[in-house]
């Protein structure tokens, strides 16, 4: 399997990269293992100098990084710039806060004294997806490098240039050889990396199928792992919602990154008394989006990331309709070069329709009417996923009440603003386990060691 960079705006191949050989892989793993022996003893100040320099370089070269993402996976250029800036913010956040997050924690036993201390565990293998080609890397690199671990990373095969650019970023920031290594490897080679005794942990962001496979393999040899998988987030609209503020969030929540986001709003659950007004305004707002070159700042609708992503989603929509769903708008390919799909709304989705439990990874919104707040909560929870979700209401207390009852890793009230390095990111159920970002994100792959001092005689 070659790593192929294809521009989804026109279908043209930009570059291809061959997988590395087994001998090259061994050399890179050996370098990572050797680097850890030194890096684990490097002070926070020295680690932070490199990670903060990488953040500074990202912020200084936003356009260069952004244009590469737009070329490789079709992200609209303004969204790509936002991703690059946020990725730099994440690196800076951990450079600043890691020492505080991992400081010894004093405990208060009944006798003597005790504390918990944190130490890195070694080489971490990260498997990352294409939809946020820098953000996904920054949110593992920032915390785990600052914690004293080293990383070997398999990025998605359709964004190899972004993967190489991020590795170069760390090298340009002064990282020692082996600290952060991009691996152009096959799935079979990836399995060998998981099995390698020098690798001490595995982090994956991807599909449920990939998560089950990788988690099972890591678990069989007792290696810690974190899994950030798919989602089918509920966007709950209560009867007192301010639609002038809700509709823009509904459009952004479904269409940001062309809907190719794990925590995108995918199921719009609206109380019946406000449903007609909501769907009328939502459909009108979505219809304003016009396809165009994602490199053009005026473009409001870009392509999907790959041709296969488009064709798979079209089949999924057709299957939903065959099982009784109604197509309110869209549902077809846009007649122009590139992998463009019409913005789509599906309604009347019965529980026995495969679409009811599926994740639609693209510009497809599922619309549901419910009679009351309790029904909205029940429907939101009737999902195999539990990543994020949101609720819109003028009554904040009511919003908090609903948020507390939805079984998910994240809930947002009158917003879907997850882009803050301080906020832990992750889910439950088929959306995976573990958390990234925030204080929790740096704790995933560290040894939490208890140290106790107590001058007492041993029991008789």
Secondary structure as UniProt FT lines:
FT   STRAND          3..7
FT   TURN            8..11
FT   STRAND          12..17
FT   HELIX           22..39
FT   TURN            40..41
FT   HELIX           44..60
FT   HELIX           62..73
FT   HELIX           77..101
FT   STRAND          105..107
FT   STRAND          113..120
FT   STRAND          123..127
FT   TURN            131..134
FT   HELIX           135..146
FT   TURN            147..148
FT   STRAND          150..154
FT   TURN            157..158
FT   HELIX           160..172
FT   TURN            173..174
FT   TURN            177..178
FT   STRAND          180..182
FT   HELIX           187..195
FT   TURN            197..198
FT   STRAND          199..205
FT   HELIX           208..220
FT   TURN            221..222
FT   STRAND          224..228
FT   STRAND          233..237
FT   TURN            239..240
FT   HELIX           243..255
FT   HELIX           256..259
FT   TURN            262..263
FT   STRAND          265..271
FT   HELIX           272..287
FT   TURN            294..295
FT   TURN            297..298
FT   HELIX           307..322
FT   TURN            323..324
FT   STRAND          326..329
FT   STRAND          344..347
FT   TURN            351..352
FT   HELIX           354..356
FT   STRAND          364..370
FT   HELIX           373..381
FT   STRAND          385..386
FT   STRAND          389..392
FT   HELIX           396..405
FT   STRAND          412..413
FT   TURN            421..422
FT   STRAND          428..429
FT   TURN            430..431
FT   STRAND          432..433
FT   HELIX           438..441
FT   TURN            442..445
FT   STRAND          446..453
//
